[in-house]
């Protein structure tokens, strides 16, 4: 027996419409990248720490990348959406010391989220690349790391492990941490 059209669709018709609209925006219309920082009241703390940095790493690009570029802080930015990374590149000043890496984490939708989330061996390898990606580009281990992208707990733990193993002192700042208890497990390893 034939199934009706859409019966095997892994998401609702309204979600399919939202994804189609996003893909149009992502791939045809393009992104506008705001320079305004959004850190739920921690914008000043972010800027102050950034201005004291000799080297900065961020998981997730956007307004933080623009701030680092304008401050001429050597930066490595990990972004899961190559189309958004392209828009951020266009928004930063020419010659800014920013290096981007856009590891392939699979087909992405809003906020660089992988569309297909069921862990498979292949997806797990792709997702691990996101966590590992910046360390091939880093010339000097960063003293400031912003975790504001995908796989936040894994990114923070990997950064802390590498800092510990290399004897580096680093400040790790999480965006959207307080109201997301799923991230709080990192405190057992990193402290507060």
C-alpha positions in Angstrom: 0.0 0.0 0.0 1.3 3.5 -0.9 1.7 5.9 1.9 0.3 9.4 1.5 2.7 12.1 0.4 4.7 13.3 3.4 3.9 10.3 5.6 7.6 9.5 5.9 8.6 13.1 6.6 10.6 13.3 9.8 9.0 16.6 10.9 5.6 18.3 10.6 4.5 20.2 7.6 4.8 23.5 9.5 8.4 22.6 10.5 9.1 21.7 6.8 7.8 25.2 5.8 10.0 26.8 8.5 13.0 24.9 7.2 12.3 25.9 3.6 12.0 29.6 4.6 15.3 29.3 6.5 17.1 27.7 3.6 15.9 30.4 1.3 17.2 33.0 3.8 20.5 31.0 4.3 21.4 30.2 0.8 19.7 32.9 -1.4 18.9 36.0 0.5 21.8 35.9 2.9 22.3 36.8 6.5 22.7 40.3 8.1 25.1 40.1 11.0 24.6 42.5 13.8 27.6 44.0 15.6 25.4 44.3 18.8 26.5 41.9 21.5 23.8 39.8 23.2 25.0 38.1 26.3 22.0 38.6 28.7 23.6 41.4 30.7 27.2 40.2 30.4 28.2 42.3 27.4 30.5 44.5 29.5 32.2 41.5 31.1 32.7 40.0 27.7 34.2 43.2 26.2 36.5 43.7 29.3 37.8 40.2 29.1 38.2 40.3 25.4 40.3 43.5 25.6 42.7 41.8 28.0 43.2 38.8 25.6 46.3 38.0 23.6 44.5 35.3 21.7 40.8 34.5 21.5 38.8 31.4 20.4 35.1 31.2 19.9 32.7 28.4 19.2 30.0 30.2 17.3 30.6 33.3 15.3 28.6 36.6 15.0 28.7 39.8 17.0 31.5 38.5 19.2 33.7 37.9 16.1 33.1 41.5 15.0 34.1 42.8 18.4 37.3 40.7 18.4 38.1 41.8 14.8 37.5 45.5 15.6 39.8 45.1 18.7 42.4 43.4 16.5 42.6 40.4 18.8 44.0 37.3 17.1 40.9 35.1 16.8 39.9 31.6 15.7 36.2 31.3 15.1 34.4 27.9 14.7 31.1 28.1 12.9 28.9 25.2 11.9 27.0 27.1 9.2 29.3 28.0 6.3 26.8 30.4 4.9 26.7 32.3 8.2 30.5 32.3 8.4 30.6 33.9 5.0 28.3 36.7 6.2 30.4 37.2 9.3 33.6 37.4 7.2 32.0 40.1 5.1 31.0 42.1 8.3 34.5 42.2 9.8 37.1 44.8 8.8 39.6 43.9 6.1 42.8 42.5 7.4 41.4 41.7 10.8 43.4 38.8 12.5 40.4 36.4 12.4 40.7 32.8 11.1 37.5 30.8 10.4 36.9 27.1 10.4 33.6 25.6 9.3 33.7 21.9 10.0 31.1 19.9 8.3 28.6 18.9 11.0 25.9 17.8 8.5 23.0 19.7 7.1 22.3 22.6 9.4 19.2 24.8 10.1 18.7 27.7 12.4 21.6 28.7 14.7 23.8 26.1 13.0 21.8 23.2 14.5 22.2 19.9 12.7 18.9 19.0 11.1 19.3 15.3 11.7 20.1 14.8 15.4 19.9 11.0 15.9 23.4 10.0 16.9 25.0 7.6 14.3 28.7 6.7 14.1 29.1 9.1 11.1 27.3 12.0 12.8 29.3 11.5 16.0 32.5 11.8 13.9 31.3 14.9 12.2 30.2 16.5 15.5 33.6 15.7 17.1 35.3 17.6 14.3 33.5 20.7 15.4 34.9 20.4 18.9 38.5 19.6 17.6 38.6 22.0 14.6 40.1 25.1 16.1 43.2 23.5 17.5 44.8 23.0 14.1 44.6 26.8 13.5 45.7 28.1 16.8 49.2 29.6 16.8 49.1 30.6 20.4 46.8 29.0 22.9 44.0 31.3 23.7 43.6 32.9 27.1 39.9 33.6 26.4 37.4 31.1 25.0 33.7 31.9 24.3 31.5 28.8 24.1 28.4 30.0 22.1 27.9 27.5 19.4 27.0 23.8 19.0 28.1 21.0 21.4 28.8 23.5 24.2 29.7 21.1 27.0 32.0 19.1 24.8 33.7 22.3 23.5 34.2 23.6 27.0 35.6 20.3 28.3 37.9 19.9 25.3 39.2 23.5 25.8 39.8 22.9 29.5 41.6 19.6 28.8 43.9 21.1 26.3 44.6 24.1 28.6 45.4 21.7 31.5 47.6 19.4 29.4 49.5 22.4 28.0 49.8 24.3 31.2 47.8 27.2 29.9 45.7 29.6 31.9 42.3 30.3 30.2 39.0 31.9 30.9 36.0 30.0 29.4 32.8 32.0 29.1 29.5 30.2 28.3 26.7 32.0 26.7 23.2 31.1 27.7 24.5 29.1 30.6 22.4 30.0 33.7 19.0 29.0 32.2 20.2 25.8 30.6 20.8 23.1 33.3 22.0 20.6 30.7 25.3 22.6 30.7 25.7 22.6 34.4 27.4 19.2 34.4 30.6 20.8 33.3 31.0 22.4 36.7 32.0 19.0 38.1 35.1 19.2 35.8 35.7 22.9 35.5 34.4 24.4 38.7 32.4 27.6 38.7 
